Amino acid sequence: MKFCTKPILFFFILLFFLHSSSISAQEVEDERDFDYVEWSQKGPGHWGEIKKEWEACNNGDLQSPIDLSSERVKIVPQLGELKRNYYPCNATVKNRGHDISVYWYGKPGSIEINGVVYDLQQSHWHSPSEHSINGRRYDLELHMVHQSSDPTVKNKIAVVGQLYTIGQPDPFITQLSREILGMVDRKHEKKVGVMNPADIKFGGRKYYRYLGSLTVPPCTEGVIWTMNKKIRTVSREQVRLLREAVHDYAEFNARPLQPLNSREIGLYRPTQRTRP
């Protein structure tokens, strides 16, 4: 089993990333400059006007989220199964005002796409879901945000998404319920000890793949999206908790759907094995 990076070593790694140009691709931490209220001057329709570095929010051609329409999906067997390797590490749950997120410290693991390793950074939730399937939006969406440290890689961010509908409680959210309840409607963070990202279960092996962007400012493009096709369940109480914890303007923190433009949506599904 791999172990998390020691605190001193992690400090120097953190310093390296803070001075790396790729750090600008990360999501905005301070939400005071934007919101999700449709008629607000800080709402999604105006994000690209608020700051010059956010122009892609209004002018980009590869924006997320999108509708994963069956009419635009192309089966691509070459995508292969998503390679995931996660390990238990120290974590912190944060109320960022616009969402609830979990940050891992050390080496919580990674995914591999086209031979490139993307290290897990954080996970967070949107409600209702940001992506839709054939026009249907779901009750909740989880994003697992990964980043590559390889300087030769063009698309440095990879996000794995999971959609949820109302049903049985989600076990991972259950682990965090007490901490989330303790930070309702106030920006706060709390160390939660060792957590295993592998406890976040995905619906199955089928997934959609497309090239998009971050769904909050600065709406950086070139993000590799992997959206699980199968829908998992979350309880109504868990969705309510996530909504009540954030600030009022972000109770419904889903960005509107963006134009697909000329993009293709790939679908991977395992080859059916025939019995001998």
C-alpha positions in Angstrom: 0.0 0.0 0.0 1.2 3.5 -0.8 1.4 6.1 1.9 0.6 9.8 1.9 3.5 12.2 1.4 5.1 13.3 4.6 4.1 16.8 5.7 7.5 18.4 5.0 7.8 16.9 1.5 4.2 17.9 0.8 5.0 21.5 1.8 7.7 21.7 -0.9 5.5 20.1 -3.5 2.8 22.6 -2.7 5.3 25.5 -3.1 6.2 24.0 -6.5 2.6 24.0 -7.7 2.0 27.5 -6.4 4.7 28.8 -8.7 3.6 26.6 -11.6 1.7 28.2 -14.4 -0.8 25.3 -14.4 -2.2 26.5 -11.0 -4.2 29.2 -12.8 -6.4 26.4 -14.2 -7.8 25.7 -10.8 -11.3 26.6 -9.7 -11.8 29.9 -7.9 -11.8 29.4 -4.2 -13.4 32.7 -3.2 -16.9 32.9 -4.4 -17.7 36.5 -3.5 -17.2 37.7 -7.1 -19.8 35.3 -8.7 -23.1 33.6 -7.9 -25.7 31.3 -9.4 -28.7 33.7 -9.4 -30.0 34.0 -13.0 -31.0 37.7 -12.8 -27.9 38.8 -10.8 -25.1 40.9 -12.3 -22.8 38.2 -10.9 -24.9 35.3 -12.3 -23.7 32.7 -14.9 -24.6 34.9 -17.8 -22.2 37.6 -16.6 -19.3 35.5 -15.3 -17.2 36.3 -18.4 -17.6 40.1 -17.9 -16.5 40.2 -14.2 -12.8 39.6 -14.8 -10.7 39.5 -17.9 -9.2 36.1 -16.9 -12.8 34.8 -16.8 -13.6 35.7 -20.5 -13.9 32.1 -21.5 -17.0 31.8 -19.4 -18.8 33.8 -22.1 -16.6 33.5 -25.1 -15.3 29.9 -25.0 -16.2 27.2 -27.5 -15.5 24.2 -25.3 -17.6 25.1 -22.2 -19.2 22.7 -19.7 -21.6 21.4 -18.7 -23.4 19.9 -21.7 -26.3 17.6 -22.5 -25.1 14.1 -23.2 -27.5 13.5 -26.0 -27.7 10.0 -27.5 -27.9 11.6 -31.0 -24.4 13.1 -30.6 -22.7 10.1 -28.9 -20.3 7.9 -30.7 -19.2 4.6 -29.3 -15.4 4.6 -29.0 -14.0 1.2 -27.8 -10.5 2.5 -27.9 -11.1 4.7 -24.9 -10.7 1.6 -22.7 -11.6 1.2 -19.0 -10.9 4.1 -16.7 -7.8 3.3 -14.7 -8.2 4.5 -11.1 -5.8 4.0 -8.2 -6.8 5.7 -4.9 -5.4 5.4 -1.4 -6.4 6.6 2.1 -5.0 10.0 3.0 -5.7 12.9 5.3 -8.7 15.0 4.1 -10.4 18.3 4.9 -14.0 19.1 4.2 -14.6 22.7 3.2 -17.7 24.9 2.8 -16.5 27.2 -0.1 -19.7 29.1 0.0 -20.7 28.0 -3.5 -20.2 24.3 -2.8 -19.1 21.6 -0.3 -15.7 20.1 -1.2 -13.3 17.6 0.1 -9.5 18.1 -0.3 -7.0 15.3 0.1 -3.4 16.0 1.1 -0.4 13.9 0.3 -0.8 11.2 -2.4 -4.5 10.1 -2.5 -4.0 8.5 -5.8 -4.8 9.2 -9.5 -6.4 8.2 -12.7 -4.7 7.5 -16.0 -6.0 8.7 -19.4 -4.1 8.0 -22.6 -1.0 7.2 -20.6 -1.1 10.4 -18.6 -1.4 10.3 -14.8 -3.7 12.8 -13.3 -3.4 13.2 -9.5 -6.6 13.7 -7.4 -6.9 17.2 -5.9 -10.4 17.5 -4.6 -14.1 16.5 -4.9 -17.2 18.6 -4.7 -21.0 18.4 -5.3 -23.5 20.3 -7.5 -27.3 20.2 -7.0 -29.1 19.8 -9.3 -26.7 18.0 -11.6 -24.9 20.2 -14.1 -24.7 17.7 -16.9 -27.9 16.2 -18.3 -28.6 13.0 -20.3 -31.0 13.4 -23.2 -32.3 16.6 -21.6 -32.8 15.2 -18.1 -31.0 16.7 -15.1 -30.6 14.7 -12.0 -30.7 15.5 -8.3 -26.9 15.7 -7.6 -23.6 15.6 -9.4 -20.1 14.8 -8.0 -16.9 16.0 -9.5 -13.5 14.5 -8.8 -10.9 17.0 -9.9 -7.5 15.7 -11.0 -4.4 17.5 -12.4 -1.3 16.4 -14.2 2.1 17.6 -13.1 3.6 16.6 -16.5 4.9 19.9 -18.1 4.5 18.4 -21.6 0.8 17.7 -21.2 -1.5 20.2 -22.9 -4.8 19.3 -21.1 -3.7 19.3 -17.5 -7.1 18.9 -15.8 -9.3 15.8 -15.8 -12.6 15.6 -14.0 -14.6 12.4 -13.3 -18.3 13.0 -12.8 -21.0 10.9 -11.2 -24.8 11.6 -11.4 -27.3 10.7 -8.6 -31.0 10.3 -8.4 -33.1 10.2 -5.2 -33.0 6.8 -3.5 -30.8 5.1 -0.9 -28.2 7.3 0.9 -24.8 7.6 -0.6 -22.3 6.0 1.8 -19.5 8.6 1.2 -21.7 11.5 2.0 -22.8 9.7 5.1 -19.2 9.7 6.3 -19.2 13.5 6.1 -22.7 14.4 7.3 -21.8 15.5 10.8 -19.0 17.7 9.5 -21.2 19.3 6.8 -24.0 19.9 9.3 -21.5 21.8 11.5 -20.7 24.3 8.8 -24.2 25.2 7.5 -24.3 28.6 5.9 -20.8 29.6 6.9 -17.5 29.3 5.1 -15.5 26.9 7.2 -13.2 23.9 6.9 -12.6 21.0 9.1 -10.0 18.2 9.1 -11.7 14.8 9.0 -8.7 12.5 9.3 -7.9 9.7 6.9 -10.4 9.1 4.2 -10.2 6.8 1.2 -11.3 8.3 -2.2 -12.0 4.7 -3.3 -15.0 4.9 -1.0 -16.6 7.1 -3.7 -18.3 4.4 -5.8 -19.1 4.8 -9.5 -22.2 3.5 -11.2 -20.4 1.1 -13.6 -17.7 0.8 -16.3 -19.6 2.7 -19.1 -18.7 6.4 -19.4 -19.0 9.4 -21.6 -15.8 11.3 -22.6 -15.6 14.8 -24.1 -13.4 17.9 -24.0 -14.8 20.8 -22.0 -14.1 23.3 -19.2 -14.3 24.0 -15.5 -17.9 24.8 -14.7 -17.1 27.7 -12.4 -14.8 30.7 -13.1 -12.3 31.0 -14.7 -14.1 28.3 -16.9 -10.7 27.1 -18.1 -11.0 25.0 -21.3 -9.2 21.9 -22.2 -10.6 19.8 -19.3 -11.0 16.1 -20.0 -14.4 15.0 -18.8 -15.3 11.5 -17.9 -19.0 11.2 -17.0 -20.2 7.8 -15.6 -23.2 6.6 -17.6 -24.9 4.6 -14.8 -26.8 6.7 -12.2 -26.2 6.1 -8.5 -28.5 7.1 -5.6 -28.5 9.7 -2.9 -31.1 10.4 -0.2 -33.4 13.4 -0.3 -32.0 14.4 3.2 -28.4 14.3 1.9 -29.2 16.6 -1.0 -31.0 18.9 1.3 -28.0 19.0 3.6 -25.6 19.9 0.8 -28.0 22.7 -0.3 -28.6 24.1 3.1 -24.9 24.2 4.0 -23.8 26.5 1.2 -24.7 30.2 0.9 -28.3 31.0 -0.1 -27.4 32.1 -3.7 -25.7 28.7 -4.3 -28.5 26.5 -2.9 -29.0 25.5 -6.6 -25.4 25.6 -7.8 -25.6 24.2 -11.3 -24.3 26.2 -14.2 -26.7 26.3 -17.2 -26.0 23.9 -20.1 -23.5 25.2 -22.6 -23.5 24.8 -26.5 -21.9 21.6 -27.7 -20.7 23.3 -30.9 -18.7 20.9 -33.0 -17.6 18.6 -30.2 -18.0 14.9 -30.3 -19.1 12.9 -27.3 -17.4 9.5 -26.9 -19.0 6.6 -25.2 -17.0 3.7 -23.8 -18.8 0.4 -23.0 -17.1 -2.9 -22.3 -17.1 -5.5 -25.0 -19.7 -8.2 -24.4 -17.9 -11.5 -23.7 -19.5 -14.5 -25.3 -19.5 -17.8 -23.4 -17.4 -20.6 -25.0 
